[in-house]
Amino acid sequence: PSRLRQLPRSHSANASGDRIKAKLAAAEQRRMQYEKENKIQKVVTQRQKKEQVQQALQEFAAHQAKVMESKEKKRNQTTEKKEAQMKARREQLQKREEHAAKVRQSRQHISQSPVEVH
């Protein structure tokens, strides 16, 4: 009877050792799966961060382009306004010179022609 009791104990000890090994193998498998998923998640996170940075840079570049375009437009408007003012000044000066020339010519004509006294 004592031998019969020992067989199940040794049998149960082997079974218990097999269960522990199975649990350890399952735990190792879960750990490896977790590490694999963790690596994948890190790659995904890095990719998302990179995309966010790229998007922010693109948005900033687009904003800078709009700012530069706006500045260029204002600069062109200012240049056009100054050119229009200069043209108006040249025309005004030309009219003054033409008028002064007519006045000189008229005075010269008067000084050269004899005055008729009636």
Order of alpha helices (4+ residues) and beta strands (2+ residues): alpha
